[in-house]
Amino acid sequence: MPGKIANTLLGIVFYTIGVILVNYVFEPVSTQFLPYVELTLLTVGVFFLSGFFFGKYASILLFFSGIILGGFAKTNAVFVALAFLPLIIALFGGSTMGQMAYLDLTGKRNLFEYKLDYAAFLIIAVLVALAIGFGFDFYPPIGTLI
């Protein structure tokens, strides 16, 4: 099982690959949600699914998140660059929760001993996702950054 830091770094790589693929190989995924809703739902999903995978394959979730959010790269690259922050927080917190659940099943630790830590990871990730999503209209276009 990869360590949490290695899993997080691998998640960044997968997120970047997903963004590149959706912009240069596939068509962007169009959604009907506002950017802050989409990012918040992805963050909560990454948190719980990375807990479900108990950290082993959790970094692959960021590949799909990169595909979903990568369509914004041509219009708002700053949003796509900042969007990985709440996803990384959720990945790290969910992986921690999942590894603790695995240790609880083997009888070595108690999952609910650290329940406030998991809740803090989720709340911080959701607040960061909402802050980044609500700022979607205020980020400069990519043409002014280059």
Buried (B, 14 or more C-beta within 10 A) or exposed (E): EBEBEEBBBBBBEBBBBBBBBBBEEEEBEEBEEEBBBBBBBBBBBBBBBBBBBBBBBBBBBBBBBBBBBBBBBEEBBBBBBBBBBBBBBBBBBBBBBBBBBBBBEEEEBEBEEBEEEBEEBBEBBBBBBBBBBEBBEEBEEBEEEE
